[in-house]
């Protein structure tokens, strides 16, 4: 396939943003999780985001996003009947899944040294969710080889969701380090109820259209 210079530039920009965005999101999460962000917000401009936990969060976020993207694109290739593309994305999904597992395993030692409280909580209250995540991730990789896209997508998404939930459980009841709890940072009750009401209305109005769009896309009705 012939590609123009504009297509190559657009592809490079999209590829770069697909790496930079999850990396820095993970780095920010690592800075918050390791307690390096003070309540005042005036933490160290460099070390708050360049510490081992932040680097772990950034690299893990990139590998996880690559894994999910490859899994979903594998399913899309199956629906299109493109065997060559399917095999390519399946190989990428397997590689990204294994890489994510290795990064997560290395993260155990990094958190033990750099974020002892987070490690302590993850190894106790967050452990059940991490075990579920590991089981779902391993099952997704095994099923990926046998070609079951719908179940693989569900298991892959569940594995990632359990990791995020495990972090939330381990972080609770603190929002920042051990110096700001969720209750202390919460908005007044009136504001929370307004946000809940707006979110419910938005869900009722938007969720059906998104579901319809996703369904039509899966069935290739939009082409």
Secondary structure, DSSP 8 states (H G I E B T S, - for coil): ----HHHHHHHHHHHHHHHHHHHHHHHHHHHHHTT-S-TTS---TTTTTSSHHHHHHHHHHHHHHHHHHHHHHHHHHHHHT-HHHHHHHHHHHHHHHHHHHHHHHHHHHHHHHH-HHHHHHHTTTTHHHHHHHHHHHHHHHHHHHHT-HHHHHHHHHHHHHHHHHHHHHHHTTEEETTTEEHHHH---HHHHHHHHHHHHHHHHHHHHHHHHHHHHHHTT---
